[in-house]
């Protein structure tokens, strides 16, 4: 799959170049941070493999969707005989109809750690943060953990994972090259300071074009901001490759969820009527692209608008991508957001964020600006 097609399918929408003069962000030469750990996790891969076998949405991708053909063949060959395993059937027939798909299996996996074939809760993580148990009951979670342990032992997953260690390490190394370009300090400048927050990245070869944000909280109140990343490719030499032009914006996008989603939730009563009205016009379409509620639609729109603001002051190196400049790239992608993804409010929210940039002293943190954000959303929806 070419870089451009990956941008089209995976990158959040951008904004026209005339908006690139916003004043709230630091100079583009600000120091970059590369202190984000990148780890290929056995726990997330175990859950991802099982979801792939079960045909769970977000994990049933194939080579056309960006999954590496050789790895996909290894997975299908190694686990073909386990499609009727109790853990697979339970995930497919019990959990999936109740919301176990897309980002949620990764949220489940990142609560756990494997020790000698046993899945143990991470005691330092708040168990019901971000309404976790609205998507799975405690009873079903405990049963699934027991069944997943059986699957781990009976399928020989530990041996499979160990046998692909070199490939996973290659993914980690390739992803770190992109991570080195991220200006992590932008988050404190743009959204407001968060004490003791940490970022982590977990590659996932089976994810293909799927990339997921998992927001957790430690028991001491510290934020844990995770991105589970697919969008992997091989270069002309056959080496694992994450193109910065499509991977870095997605990373920013996924990290943004941990900031934007709580803000939308806190101020939801102020925008709910407008969001629900907008959602109803294309409800089936939004559901088909994994945004099956007004909240999800608005979260994605807000996340993308904020990601655009990052890119406005952190332009990408377009050499070898087929784009002569950012104007050309941005012009194409804004149409994709509005037309293909139907994020109708994207321009209005970007324009509102530009207003914040012009009055940054009045709105030093994003939360301070949310009443204006809500007003602009409602006005754009005719209220």
N, C-alpha and C positions, 0 to 999 in steps of 0.2 A: 504494500500500500504506500503510495507516495506521500511525501510530507504535506502537500496541499490537501489531499483528501483527509489526512488525519486532522489538519487544522479545521477543515469543514465539519468533521464529525465530532471532534472532541473539544476544540477550543471555545471558550465562552466568547460572546460577541464583543466587538470593539466599538470605537467611536471615531467620528471623522477627525481629520487632522486639525481642523480649525479650533477644536476644543483643547488642543494640546498646550495651551498657555496657562493652565490653571496654576494658582499661586500657593495652594496649601502644602504641597509636597516639597521635600528638600531637593536640592540640585541633583541632577542625574549622576553626578560624579560622587555621590555620597558613598561611604564605605559599604561594601557588600558583606553579608554574613554567610559563612558556610558551616556554621556550627549546628546543623540539623542532622541528627543521626539517621542513617539509612540502613534498614535491616530487612532482609528477606526472612519473614517469620514462618516457622513451621506451623504455628497455630492458625494463621490466616490461610496458609496454603492448604492445610488439612480441610478446613471448612470450605474453601473455594473449590477444591477437587470434588468433595461430596456434593456441593451445590451444582457443579458442572454435570456430574453423573445424573443428578435428580432433575435436571432441566430447569433449575430455578432461574428466574429472570435476573439478568446481570451476570450470569455465569455460563450461559449456554451459547457463548460466542464461538465462532470458528475462524478459519484462516482469513476469510473475506472480511471479518470484523477486526482483524489485526492481531489475532493470536498467532504466535510462532508455530508454523506447521510441524516442525520436528518435536517441539515440546507437547503440542496437542496430540500428536500421534503416540508419544510415550504415555501420556495420561490415559488416553482411550484404550491403549493396549493393556496397560497394567491393571486398570480397574473396570474393564468391561464386564467381568464376571460378578460385579458387586452391585449391579443396578437394582436388584431386588433385596439388597441387604436391609435389615430393619431400620437402620439409621437413615438410609436413602429414602425409603418409603415414608418414614415418619416426617422427614423434611418436606417431601413432595406433597403428601396428602394431608398432613396435619398443620405444619408450620407455614408453608407457602401461602395457602389461602387466607392466613391470618396476618400477613404482612412480612413474612420472612423472605425478603428479596432485596435486590439492589444493594444499598449500603448496609442494611441491617445485619446480614450474616457476618460482615466484617466487624460491626459493633459487638456482636456476640463473641467473635473470636478474640478480640483484643481485651476482653475481660478475663481471659483465661491464660494459663501457662501450662505447658506439658512438662511433667516430671515422671520419668520412667513409665511412660505410656498412660499416665493418669492426668486428667484435666483438672486443674486446681484454680479456684478463683484468685485473682489478684486482690489481696486484702486491702491494698492501699487505695483502691478505686471505689468511689461512691457507686453502689449497685443500681440505684434507681434514678441516676442523673439523666436529665433530658428526656424524661417520660419513657424510659427504657421498657418498663413493664406494661406499657400500653400496646406493645407490639408482640409480646410473648408473655405467657403466664409463667409464674415461678415454677409451677408443676411441670409444664411442658419443657421449660429450660433444663430442669434437673433430669428429666427423662432423656432429653436429647443428649445431654452430656454423657450419660451412661451408655447410650447407644453409640455415640461417636467414639467413645473409648473402645468399644467392641470393634467398630469399623477399623480403627487405627491398628489394633492388634491383628485382626483377621485378614485385612487387606495387605499387610506388610507396608503400610504407609511410611513408617520410620525408615525402612531400608530404601524405599523410593526417594524420599527426601534427601537422605544421605548420599544416594547415588547421583543426585543432581546438584550437589553442593557447589561444584565449580561453575555451573551455569548461574546459580543464584548469586554467587560472589561476583560474577561478571556483570550481572544486573546492578548490583550495589555500586560497583566501581563506575559504571556508565552513568548511573543516576547522580552520583556525587559531582560529576562534572557540570551538570545542570544546576544542582543545588548551590554550587559555588558562586553562581551568578545572582542569587536572590538577595535583595536588600531587605533583610528581616526587620531592620529597625523601622521600616515603613509602617508596620502594623501599629506600633506605639504612637507614631506621629499621626497616623490617619484615623485610627479608631479610638485612641486613648490608651494610656498606660495600663498594663495588666501586670500585677506583681506575680512573680514565680510561674509564669506561663512557660510551657515547653512545646516544641514542635518535633514531630517524628514522621518519617516516610517509610512506607512498606510497599515495595514492588510486588506485583502480582501478575505473572505471565498469562494466566487464564482470563484475566479481566478484559483483554483486548482494548476496545475503546472505552470501557467502563472505568471510571475513577471515582473514588468515594471519600467523603469526609466523615470522620468519626471524632466527635467531641466528647471528651471525658473530663471528669473532675476528680482530683485526689481528695482524700478525706480531710486534708488540711486546707482545702479550698483552692488549691492551685489548678489552673487549667492545663489539660493535656490535649493538644491540637494535632490530630493525626490525618494523614492523607494516604490512602491506599491507591497505588498508581498502576494502571495498565500502560497503554500507548507505547509499547515497546516495538522495536524493529531491529533488523540487521543491516549493517552497512554493506558496501560492495565487497568487503573482505570477509563478510560473514560474522562480524563481531556485533555484540549487543550494542544498540544505539538508541539514545533518547534525544531526538532533535530539540534543541532549545526553543525553536520557534513555536512548536506545538506543545512541548512539555512544560516549560516554565509558566506560561499563562494558566495552564490547567492546575499546576501546583498552587499558584496564587489564588485561583478560583476555589479550590478545595479548602485551603486554609481559611479563606474568607467566610465560609459557612459557619465556623465556630464563633465568628463575630456577628455576622448579619442575621442568622436565624434567631438567636435570642432577642435581638433588637426588634425584629418583626413580631415575635411572639409577645414581647412586652407592650408594644403599641398596636397590637392586632385589632383591638376594639375600635380604634380610630380609622382603620382602613378596611375592615372586614366587609362592609357592604359593597364598597367599590370593587374589591378583589373578587368577591363572589359573583358579582354581576359580570365582570370581565371573564372570569373562569367559565361561567355557564355557556358563553358563546362558542367555546371550543373545548368543552369538557372531555369529549372522547379523544380528541387529538392529544391533549395534555397527558391523559392517562396512558396513551400509547408510547409516550417518550418518558415515562416514569415520573411524571409530575401530576399525579391524580387527585390533587386537592388545591383549593385556592392558596393555602399556606405554602405548599411546595412550589407552585408557580411563582408566587411573590418572592419566596426565598431565592429562587434561581435568578430572577430578574435583578434583585438587589445585589446579590453576589456578583453577577456579571458586571453590573454598573461600577461597583467598587474595584473589580479587577481591571476594568478599563482605565480607571483613574491611576492605578499603578503603572500601566503601560504608557500612559501619556507622558510620564516623566522618566520612564525606563525603557526607551525604544530598543527593539531587538535587532540583532545582526541578521540581515536578510540575505546575506551572500549565499548563493546556491539554491535559493528557494523558488526562484522564478519571479519574484516580485522586485520591481526596480526601486521601490521606496515604501515607506509605511503608509503613505496616502493610498496607494493602490491596494495594499492588504486590508487596510481599515475599511475602505469603500466596499470591498467585496463582502467582508464579514458582517458589516452592519445589516446588509440586506438579508443575510442568512438568519440573523437573530430575529429580525422582524417578520420575515416571510416564512422561513422554514420552521423556526421554533415558536413563532407567534408570541414573542415577548414584546407585547404591544407598547408597554410603558418604558422600554429601555431608554429611549431618547429623553423622555420627561425626567426620569430619575437621574440620568447623567447631567441634565441641565440643572436639576436641583442641587446636585453635588457641586456643580460649578458655582452656584450661588453661595454655597457654604465656603468654597475656596476664596470667594471675594470678601467674605465676612468671617474669616477664620478666628479672629479674636473674640467674636461674639459666640462662636460655636467651637470651642477648642476640642471637644470630644464628640464623637458621632452621636452619642446618646442625647447631647444637648440639641442636636439638629433634628431629631426624629419628629417633633411636632411639625416642622416645616416640610419634612419628607412626606408626612401623612397628608398635609394640606395639598402638596403638589400631586400626589397620587389621586386624591379625590377630585381635584380640579381637572386632571387629565381624563377622569372617568365621567365628567359631566356633573359632578356634585358640588 
